[in-house]
Amino acid sequence: MLITFSDFTSIPVFWLQIASAALWVLLILLIAGLVNRFADKPEIVRKIVHIGTGNVILIAWWLDIPASVGITASILASATTLLSYRLPILPGINSVGRQSLGTFFYSVSFGILVAWFWYLQQPQYAALGILIMTWGDGLAALIGQRFGRHKYQVFGTEKSWEGSLTMMLVSYVVSSLILVGTQGNSWQTWVISLIVAVLATALEAVSFLGIDNLTVPLGSAALAFFLSQLVLN
């Protein structure tokens, strides 16, 4: 039986919103699963998931998906990731016994930011925080591991200046694109973006046990929001 356009228009918008976000996440997980199976590069797999799934915040923002959906998804994902540290639920994404709660914090930060900024009707700040974590932290790790030649240590954790510079540049680009796009092109917006990028880089540098997946998005979003309220209003 043929499926016509009218069949889709009869589906409630709410379910179309959920389906769009779910399909994106499933696509990323499928890609990660294929890479894990054929390439056997667990760190690459984790970064595919880290960078890919974070972009679902854009779908949630653009489609105006209800906060309850994002919060529920965050709770379910948080519970699943906690179990996956002990059980092979997400092979290739978490290493069993890996001394990091990064994936768990990743899920928690999503729920907190959606609950916070959807309530304030300012979803752009949730997107800013998530995308700084998604792209900034994700690319910083890849660049640092591949090209990091100049090392430094913070609280016993080794970082590279190359990775930190990547974190700052990507965070600045993400902040600028979102803030200029929603608040207009002004020198104050560019300065706020720079301050947010510096903070995000500092929070990533002092992280341990994956807590930067919580501190970076929350800290970046909060700072961008409060500075914008202070300067632009």
C-alpha positions as CSV (number, residue, x, y, z in Angstrom):
1,M,0.0,0.0,0.0
2,L,1.4,3.4,-1.0
3,I,2.1,6.0,1.7
4,T,0.9,9.4,0.7
5,F,1.8,12.8,2.0
6,S,-1.6,13.1,3.7
7,D,-0.6,10.1,5.8
8,F,2.3,12.1,7.3
9,T,0.2,15.3,7.8
10,S,-2.3,13.3,9.9
11,I,0.5,12.4,12.4
12,P,0.5,14.7,15.4
13,V,3.4,17.2,15.3
14,F,4.5,16.0,18.8
15,W,5.3,12.6,17.4
16,L,7.0,13.9,14.3
17,Q,9.2,16.0,16.6
18,I,10.2,13.0,18.7
19,A,10.7,10.9,15.5
20,S,13.1,13.4,14.0
21,A,15.3,13.6,17.1
22,A,15.2,9.8,17.6
23,L,16.1,9.1,14.0
24,W,19.1,11.4,14.2
25,V,20.4,9.7,17.4
26,L,19.8,6.2,15.9
27,L,21.7,7.3,12.8
28,I,24.7,8.4,14.8
29,L,24.6,5.2,16.9
30,L,24.5,3.1,13.7
31,I,27.5,4.9,12.3
32,A,29.4,4.4,15.6
33,G,28.4,0.8,15.6
34,L,29.7,0.2,12.1
35,V,33.0,2.0,12.9
36,N,33.4,0.0,16.1
37,R,32.8,-3.3,14.2
38,F,35.0,-2.7,11.2
39,A,37.7,-0.3,12.3
40,D,38.1,-1.2,16.0
41,K,39.0,2.3,17.1
42,P,37.1,2.8,20.4
43,E,38.3,6.4,20.9
44,I,37.0,7.4,17.4
45,V,33.7,5.7,18.2
46,R,33.3,7.6,21.4
47,K,34.0,10.9,19.6
48,I,31.5,10.1,16.8
49,V,28.8,9.6,19.5
50,H,30.0,12.6,21.5
51,I,29.9,15.0,18.6
52,G,27.1,13.4,16.7
53,T,24.5,13.0,19.3
54,G,25.1,16.5,20.8
55,N,23.7,18.0,17.6
56,V,20.3,16.7,18.5
57,I,19.9,19.9,20.6
58,L,19.6,21.8,17.4
59,I,16.7,19.6,16.3
60,A,15.1,20.1,19.7
61,W,15.6,23.9,19.4
62,W,14.5,24.3,15.8
63,L,11.4,22.0,16.1
64,D,10.5,23.4,19.5
65,I,10.4,19.9,21.1
66,P,8.8,20.1,24.6
67,A,11.1,20.3,27.5
68,S,9.5,17.2,29.0
69,V,10.8,15.1,26.1
70,G,14.3,16.3,26.5
71,I,14.3,15.8,30.3
72,T,12.8,12.3,29.9
73,A,15.4,11.4,27.3
74,S,18.2,12.7,29.6
75,I,17.0,10.6,32.5
76,L,16.8,7.4,30.4
77,A,20.2,8.1,28.8
78,S,21.8,8.8,32.2
79,A,20.4,5.5,33.6
80,T,21.5,3.6,30.5
81,T,25.1,5.0,30.6
82,L,25.4,4.2,34.3
83,L,24.5,0.6,33.6
84,S,26.8,0.5,30.6
85,Y,29.9,1.1,32.8
86,R,29.3,-2.4,34.2
87,L,27.4,-4.1,31.5
88,P,28.2,-4.2,27.7
89,I,25.1,-2.2,26.8
90,L,27.0,0.3,24.7
91,P,30.0,-1.5,23.4
92,G,32.7,0.8,22.0
93,I,31.1,3.9,23.6
94,N,32.0,3.1,27.2
95,S,34.8,0.8,28.2
96,V,33.8,-1.4,31.1
97,G,35.4,-0.2,34.2
98,R,36.8,3.0,32.5
99,Q,37.7,5.5,35.1
100,S,35.4,8.3,33.8
101,L,31.8,9.3,34.2
102,G,31.9,11.5,31.1
103,T,29.1,9.8,29.2
104,F,26.9,10.0,32.3
105,F,27.6,13.7,32.9
106,Y,27.0,14.3,29.2
107,S,23.4,13.0,29.5
108,V,22.8,14.8,32.8
109,S,24.0,18.2,31.4
110,F,21.5,17.8,28.5
111,G,18.6,17.4,30.8
112,I,19.6,20.2,33.1
113,L,20.1,22.7,30.3
114,V,16.8,21.8,28.6
115,A,14.9,22.1,31.9
116,W,16.6,25.5,32.7
117,F,16.5,27.3,29.4
118,W,13.3,25.9,27.9
119,Y,11.6,27.2,31.0
120,L,13.1,30.6,30.4
121,Q,12.2,30.4,26.7
122,Q,15.8,30.9,25.9
123,P,16.8,27.6,24.2
124,Q,19.7,29.2,22.4
125,Y,21.7,29.1,25.6
126,A,21.1,25.4,26.1
127,A,22.2,24.9,22.5
128,L,25.3,27.0,23.1
129,G,26.3,24.9,26.2
130,I,25.7,21.6,24.6
131,L,27.5,22.5,21.3
132,I,30.5,23.8,23.1
133,M,30.8,20.5,24.9
134,T,30.0,18.6,21.7
135,W,32.3,20.3,19.3
136,G,34.8,22.0,21.5
137,D,35.6,19.2,23.9
138,G,35.3,16.6,21.2
139,L,37.6,18.2,18.7
140,A,40.0,19.3,21.5
141,A,40.5,15.7,22.5
142,L,41.1,14.5,19.0
143,I,43.5,17.3,18.1
144,G,45.3,16.9,21.4
145,Q,45.8,13.2,21.0
146,R,46.9,13.5,17.4
147,F,48.9,16.7,17.4
148,G,49.5,17.5,21.0
149,R,53.3,18.0,21.4
150,H,53.3,20.6,24.1
151,K,52.0,19.1,27.3
152,Y,51.0,20.5,30.7
153,Q,49.4,19.1,33.8
154,V,46.5,20.2,35.9
155,F,45.7,18.3,39.1
156,G,47.7,15.3,37.8
157,T,45.8,15.2,34.4
158,E,47.9,15.7,31.3
159,K,46.6,18.2,28.7
160,S,48.2,19.7,25.6
161,W,48.3,23.3,24.5
162,E,47.2,22.3,21.0
163,G,44.1,20.7,22.4
164,S,43.3,23.7,24.7
165,L,43.8,26.1,21.8
166,T,41.4,24.0,19.7
167,M,38.9,24.1,22.6
168,M,39.1,27.9,22.8
169,L,38.7,28.5,19.0
170,V,35.8,26.1,18.6
171,S,34.1,27.4,21.7
172,Y,34.5,30.9,20.3
173,V,33.1,30.0,16.9
174,V,30.1,28.2,18.5
175,S,29.3,31.0,20.9
176,S,29.6,33.7,18.2
177,L,27.4,31.9,15.7
178,I,24.6,31.3,18.2
179,L,24.8,34.7,20.0
180,V,25.2,36.8,16.8
181,G,22.4,34.8,15.2
182,T,20.0,35.4,18.1
183,Q,21.1,38.7,19.6
184,G,22.5,40.6,16.7
185,N,26.0,41.7,15.5
186,S,27.5,43.9,18.2
187,W,30.9,44.3,19.8
188,Q,29.4,43.2,23.1
189,T,28.3,39.9,21.6
190,W,31.7,39.2,20.3
191,V,33.3,40.0,23.7
192,I,30.8,37.8,25.5
193,S,31.7,34.9,23.1
194,L,35.4,35.4,23.9
195,I,34.8,35.4,27.6
196,V,32.7,32.2,27.3
197,A,35.3,30.5,25.2
198,V,38.0,31.3,27.8
199,L,35.9,29.9,30.6
200,A,35.0,26.8,28.7
201,T,38.7,26.2,28.0
202,A,39.6,26.6,31.6
203,L,36.9,24.3,32.8
204,E,38.0,21.6,30.3
205,A,41.6,22.0,31.4
206,V,40.9,21.4,35.1
207,S,38.5,18.5,34.5
208,F,38.9,15.0,35.9
209,L,36.9,11.8,35.6
210,G,34.9,13.3,32.8
211,I,33.3,16.0,34.9
212,D,34.0,18.5,32.1
213,N,31.0,17.1,30.3
214,L,29.0,18.7,33.1
215,T,31.0,21.8,34.0
216,V,31.7,23.0,30.5
217,P,28.1,23.0,29.1
218,L,26.6,24.3,32.3
219,G,29.3,26.9,33.0
220,S,29.3,28.1,29.3
221,A,25.5,28.4,29.1
222,A,25.2,30.1,32.4
223,L,27.9,32.7,31.7
224,A,26.6,33.5,28.3
225,F,23.1,33.9,29.6
226,F,24.0,36.1,32.6
227,L,26.5,38.3,30.6
228,S,23.9,38.8,27.9
229,Q,21.2,39.8,30.4
230,L,23.7,42.2,32.1
231,V,25.1,43.8,28.9
232,L,22.4,43.6,26.3
233,N,19.2,44.3,28.4
